[in-house]
């Protein structure tokens, strides 16, 4: 998955319009990134990429770039 597709995938998880999400978008500026959105993200990472995060990693995510970092570390993101 390249960065553009990853951003679109993240936007879909949080029910945001494609193109509204960028690497620098903060958690606070995404209405759907609440507790339910976090659960959706965790489930999507598990289902699509078999990525499992611990509570500390989940709590540390404060921007879209953190999600991209998780994808990159697990080999799911093919470009920076």
N, C-alpha and C positions, 0 to 999 in steps of 0.2 A: 504494500500500500504506500503510495506517495503522500506527501504532505497535504496536497489539495484534497485528495480523497479522504484522508484522515480528518481534516477539518470539516468536510461535509458529513462524515460519519458522526463526529462529535456533535455537530449542529442538530442532526437528526435525533440523537439520543436525548438532547435537551429541548427538543421541539422548537428549535430556532430556525429562521430562514437561512438557506444556504448562502454563504457569503457574509453573513453577519459575524461569524466566529473567525477570529484570527489567533495566532499563537500568543499574542500579548493580551488577549481578552481575559479579564479577571473573573473569578468565580462570582464576585459580588454583582457584576454587570450582566449575569446570565440568570434570568428569573427562574428557569427550570432547573438550575443547579442547586436545589435544596436537598433535604434529606432523601426524598423520594427519587430525585434525579441522581443522587449519588448511588443509591441502590441500583438504579437502571444502568448507570455507568459500570458498576462492579459486575453486574450480570452480563452486560454486553462484552466487556473485556474477557470474561470467562468463556462465554459462548463462542465468540468469534475468533479469539486468539489463544484460548486456554491460559490466560494470564490471571494469576491469583495474587491479590495484594493483602498485606496485613493492615491492621488498623492504623498503625503509625504512617504507613505510606499513603493511605486514603486521606487521613487528616492533613497530611503535608501538601496535598494538591490544592493550590490556591489560584491557579490560572490554567488556561488551555495548554500553555507550553509545558506544564507539569504532566498532563495526559500524554502529550506528544513524547515527552521524555520516557515515560513508562513504555510506550509503544516502541520507541527506539531501543531501549535497553533489552527488550524481549525479542528484538529482531523483526517486529511487525511493521516498522516504518523503514522504507528503503532509501529515503533521502532526508537531508537535514531540513 
